[in-house]
Amino acid sequence: MTDATNFIPGAPCWIDVSTPDPAGSREFYANLLGWTYRIDPDPQTGHYTHALLGGRPVAGLGGIAAEPQQPVVWTVYLASADIAHTAAAIEQHGGALLYGPVEVPGQGHMLIGADPTGCQTGFWQPTISWIFRYEEAGAFCLAELNTWYGTAADEFFARLFGYRQQQIGDAGRLDYTSWTLGGQTSLGRLQLGPEYPAETAPHWLPHFAIDPESGIDAETYRAVKLGGQVRVDPYDSGLGRASVIDDPFGATFALLDASRVSRTEGGTAGVDDPYDD
C-alpha cells in the first residue's frame, strides 16, 4: 500500500470528479476500479463522497446538480505548504485565481487556479493528518497536463514548485515532459497537436493503475461494458500500456499498466504518440 501522508509541496495529493449523477458515477467506478464510498451526510457539502480502496481514500466525487454550468471533469490537486503564498505565486507568475483560497472547516484550505495556458488546477493545504492512497491497482498513479502551450506550462509550474523537468518526447512530433519532485515522477505535460480537436480545452488527465494480470485491453473493454466510451484505444508507451476513457457522464481519465513499458530504439524509454499510426 502506498499513501501520501507527508506533504511535499507540488506533489499530487488529491483528485476529485464533478458529476451530474453521483450515484451513477459511484456505480461505474466501483465496478471498474473496486472503490467503496463514504458519503458526507451534511447537505452543505453537497454530500461530497470519499472513494475508498482497501478502506483508504483514493478520490472524491462531487455532484453538480446545483451548478449545471460546472464542467464534468477530473480535478488534480497539488500539495501546498502555505495556501496564501501559493495564491500569490500563481498570480505573480501569470496565472489566475478562480476560486478561493477558502477554508474547509476541520480539514484544510483549498483554492482552484489556472495556469497561463488555461489549465485549471486545485491546491490543497490540510490542517489534519492527510492520507491519499496511490500507485496501487485501482488508485491514482499519474497525471498529465494536456495543453496547447507546453513551454509556458512547464515554466509556470517550475517556478511554482521547482519541478525537475525533462523532455522525453522528441519535442517535434511529440512534445512531452516529465516532472520530478523529491525523486518521484507522478506528473507530466503533453503539448496538444493538430491531431486533437481545436476546441480541446487545456486539462489534467489522471491515470489510474490497473492490475497487470487483467491487462489494459480487458479493462478498457470492461469500461465500455459499464457505459464508458473509448477516447483513445489501448496503446504502448514509455510509461506503460494505456487507454483513455470517458466515463458515462463525460469525465475523461486514463487507465495505465506501468508494467508494460515500451522501449524506443536503443533501449531508452520514451512516450509514444497514441494517435500515431
C-alpha positions in Angstrom: 0.0 0.0 0.0 1.3 3.5 -0.9 -0.1 6.5 0.9 0.8 10.2 0.8 0.9 11.1 4.4 3.8 13.5 4.4 3.2 16.5 2.3 5.7 17.5 -0.4 4.6 20.9 -1.9 3.8 20.4 -5.5 3.1 16.6 -5.3 -0.3 15.3 -6.2 -2.3 14.9 -3.0 -5.9 14.5 -4.1 -8.2 14.1 -7.2 -11.9 14.5 -7.5 -14.6 14.4 -10.2 -17.6 16.6 -10.7 -20.6 14.6 -11.9 -24.3 15.3 -12.7 -25.1 11.8 -11.4 -23.2 10.9 -8.2 -25.0 7.5 -7.8 -24.2 6.6 -11.4 -20.6 7.6 -11.1 -20.2 5.7 -7.8 -21.5 2.6 -9.6 -19.3 3.0 -12.6 -16.0 3.4 -10.6 -16.9 0.8 -8.1 -17.3 -1.8 -10.8 -14.3 -0.7 -12.8 -11.7 0.2 -10.0 -13.1 -1.6 -7.0 -14.0 1.5 -5.0 -16.2 1.7 -2.0 -17.6 5.0 -0.6 -18.1 7.2 2.4 -20.7 9.8 1.8 -20.8 13.0 3.8 -24.3 13.3 5.4 -24.0 17.1 5.6 -26.1 18.6 2.8 -23.9 21.8 3.0 -21.1 19.8 1.5 -23.3 18.6 -1.4 -22.9 15.1 0.2 -19.3 15.1 -1.0 -18.2 11.5 -1.3 -14.8 9.9 -0.5 -13.9 7.0 -2.7 -12.0 4.3 -0.7 -9.8 1.4 -1.8 -9.0 -1.0 1.0 -10.5 1.4 3.4 -8.1 4.2 2.4 -9.1 7.4 0.5 -8.3 7.5 -3.2 -10.5 10.1 -4.7 -13.6 12.4 -4.3 -16.9 12.7 -6.1 -19.0 15.8 -6.0 -22.4 16.5 -7.5 -23.1 19.5 -9.8 -26.9 19.4 -9.8 -26.9 22.9 -8.2 -24.3 24.2 -10.7 -25.2 23.0 -14.1 -22.6 25.3 -15.7 -19.8 23.4 -14.0 -17.9 21.1 -16.3 -17.8 17.4 -15.8 -14.1 16.9 -15.2 -11.5 15.3 -13.0 -9.6 17.9 -11.0 -6.0 17.3 -9.8 -4.9 18.9 -6.5 -1.3 19.7 -5.7 0.0 20.0 -2.2 0.6 23.4 -0.7 2.6 24.2 2.4 1.0 27.7 2.6 -2.1 28.3 0.5 -1.9 32.1 0.7 1.7 32.0 -0.6 0.6 29.6 -3.4 -2.2 32.0 -4.4 0.2 35.0 -4.5 2.7 32.9 -6.5 0.0 31.9 -9.0 -0.8 35.5 -9.8 2.8 36.6 -9.7 3.8 34.1 -12.4 0.9 34.9 -14.8 -1.8 32.5 -13.6 -5.3 33.3 -12.3 -7.3 32.5 -9.1 -10.6 31.0 -10.0 -11.9 30.0 -6.5 -10.6 30.7 -3.1 -8.5 30.4 -1.1 -11.2 29.1 1.2 -11.2 27.1 4.4 -12.8 23.7 4.5 -13.7 23.5 8.2 -11.8 21.0 10.2 -9.8 19.8 7.2 -7.7 22.4 5.5 -7.5 25.2 2.9 -8.0 24.9 -0.8 -8.0 27.0 -4.0 -8.6 26.5 -7.7 -6.3 28.3 -10.0 -5.5 28.4 -13.7 -2.0 28.4 -15.3 -1.2 30.9 -18.1 -2.3 28.3 -20.7 -5.8 28.0 -19.1 -5.5 24.6 -17.4 -7.3 24.5 -14.0 -5.6 23.0 -11.0 -6.6 22.5 -7.4 -4.2 23.3 -4.5 -4.7 21.8 -1.0 -3.2 22.6 2.4 -4.6 20.2 5.1 -4.8 21.0 8.7 -5.3 17.4 9.7 -3.4 14.2 9.0 -4.0 13.6 5.3 -4.0 10.2 3.6 -4.2 9.7 -0.2 -3.7 6.2 -1.5 -1.9 6.0 -4.8 0.1 3.7 -7.1 -2.0 0.7 -6.3 -4.3 -1.1 -8.7 -7.5 0.9 -8.8 -5.8 4.1 -7.5 -4.2 7.2 -9.0 -0.7 6.8 -10.4 0.0 9.7 -12.8 -1.5 13.0 -14.0 -0.7 14.6 -17.4 -1.3 18.3 -18.1 -2.6 18.5 -21.7 -2.1 22.0 -23.1 -1.6 23.8 -26.4 1.3 25.8 -24.9 3.7 23.3 -23.4 6.7 25.6 -22.7 4.5 28.1 -20.9 3.0 25.4 -18.6 6.5 24.0 -17.9 7.9 27.4 -16.9 4.9 28.3 -14.7 4.9 25.1 -12.7 8.7 25.0 -12.4 8.6 28.5 -10.8 5.7 27.5 -8.6 7.1 24.3 -7.2 10.6 23.7 -8.6 10.0 20.6 -10.6 12.9 19.0 -12.4 11.6 18.7 -15.9 12.9 16.5 -18.7 11.8 16.3 -22.3 11.1 12.7 -23.1 9.3 13.1 -26.3 11.1 14.2 -29.4 9.9 17.9 -28.9 8.7 17.8 -32.6 6.2 15.2 -33.4 5.6 14.6 -29.7 6.3 17.3 -27.1 6.2 15.6 -23.7 7.9 16.5 -20.5 8.1 14.6 -17.2 8.1 16.5 -13.9 10.0 15.1 -11.0 9.9 16.2 -7.4 11.6 14.6 -4.4 12.9 11.8 -6.7 9.4 10.8 -7.7 7.8 11.4 -11.1 4.0 11.5 -10.9 3.3 14.4 -13.3 3.8 15.0 -17.0 3.0 17.6 -19.6 1.8 16.8 -23.1 1.6 19.6 -25.7 -1.6 19.1 -27.8 -1.0 18.9 -31.5 -3.1 19.1 -34.8 -4.5 15.6 -34.2 -6.5 17.0 -31.3 -9.8 18.9 -31.9 -9.2 22.6 -31.9 -11.8 23.1 -29.2 -10.0 20.8 -26.8 -9.5 22.8 -23.5 -6.3 22.5 -21.5 -6.9 19.9 -18.8 -5.3 17.4 -16.4 -5.7 13.7 -17.4 -5.5 11.5 -14.3 -4.3 7.9 -14.8 -5.5 5.0 -12.7 -3.3 1.9 -12.2 -4.8 -1.4 -13.2 -3.8 -4.9 -12.3 -1.3 -6.2 -14.9 -2.9 -9.7 -14.7 -6.1 -8.1 -16.0 -4.4 -6.0 -18.7 -5.4 -2.7 -20.3 -7.3 -4.2 -23.2 -9.6 -6.2 -20.9 -10.1 -3.3 -18.5 -10.8 -0.9 -21.4 -13.5 -3.3 -22.7 -14.9 -3.6 -19.2 -15.1 0.2 -19.0 -17.2 0.2 -22.2 -19.5 -2.5 -21.0 -20.1 -0.4 -17.9 -21.2 2.6 -20.0 -17.9 4.4 -20.7 -16.6 5.4 -24.1 -13.1 4.9 -25.5 -11.4 8.2 -26.4 -8.0 6.6 -27.2 -7.7 2.9 -27.9 -5.0 0.9 -25.9 -1.5 1.9 -26.9 2.1 1.2 -25.8 4.3 4.0 -24.4 7.4 4.6 -22.3 5.0 5.0 -19.3 3.3 1.7 -19.9 0.3 0.4 -21.8 -2.6 2.8 -21.6 -6.0 3.8 -22.8 -8.1 7.0 -22.4 -11.7 6.7 -21.4 -14.7 9.0 -21.0 -16.9 7.8 -18.1 -20.7 7.6 -18.7 -21.1 11.3 -17.8 -18.2 12.7 -19.8 -15.3 12.9 -17.3 -12.1 11.8 -19.0 -9.4 9.7 -17.4 -6.7 7.1 -18.4 -6.0 3.5 -17.4 -2.3 2.6 -17.1 -0.4 -0.7 -16.8 3.0 0.5 -15.9 4.5 -3.0 -16.2 4.1 -2.8 -20.0 6.7 -0.2 -20.8 7.5 0.3 -24.5 11.2 1.0 -25.4 12.4 3.1 -28.2 15.3 2.0 -30.3 18.5 1.7 -28.2 16.5 0.7 -25.1 15.6 4.2 -23.9 12.1 4.6 -22.5 10.0 7.2 -24.4 6.4 8.3 -24.7 4.8 7.1 -27.9 2.1 9.1 -29.6 -1.2 7.3 -29.2 -2.6 8.9 -32.3 0.4 7.8 -34.5 -0.5 5.0 -36.9 
